[in-house]
Amino acid sequence: MTSLISLPEEALAHLKAKIGDSVELVRTPDGLLLKPYDTYFEEKMAA
């Protein structure tokens, strides 16, 4: 399932992301973490 969200420019800059990039939401013991989607990891796992 995917959803679209709006982030302020400051948040995009902090993530080193741009409009249209994918990010992932990760559950941690402290809450939720938003981080850039790692396509390199996905490609290696698929190989």
C-alpha positions in Angstrom: 0.0 0.0 0.0 1.3 3.4 -0.9 0.2 6.9 0.1 1.2 10.4 -0.9 2.3 12.9 1.7 3.3 16.5 1.6 6.5 17.5 3.4 8.0 21.0 3.9 11.0 21.9 1.8 13.1 21.8 5.0 12.2 18.1 5.6 12.9 17.2 2.0 16.3 18.9 2.2 17.1 17.0 5.5 16.2 13.7 3.8 18.2 14.7 0.7 15.1 14.0 -1.2 13.2 15.8 -3.9 9.6 15.9 -5.1 8.7 12.5 -6.5 11.3 10.5 -4.5 10.2 7.6 -2.4 10.7 7.4 1.4 10.0 4.7 3.9 8.5 4.8 7.3 10.2 2.5 9.8 8.8 1.6 13.2 11.4 2.0 16.0 11.3 1.5 19.7 11.1 5.4 20.0 8.4 5.8 17.4 8.5 6.2 13.6 11.4 7.1 11.4 11.1 8.6 8.0 14.1 7.9 5.7 14.9 7.9 2.0 14.0 4.7 0.2 17.1 2.6 -0.4 16.7 1.2 -4.0 20.3 -0.2 -3.8 19.3 -2.4 -0.9 16.2 -3.6 -2.8 18.2 -4.4 -5.9 20.8 -6.4 -4.0 18.1 -8.4 -2.1 16.4 -9.2 -5.4 19.6 -10.6 -7.0 
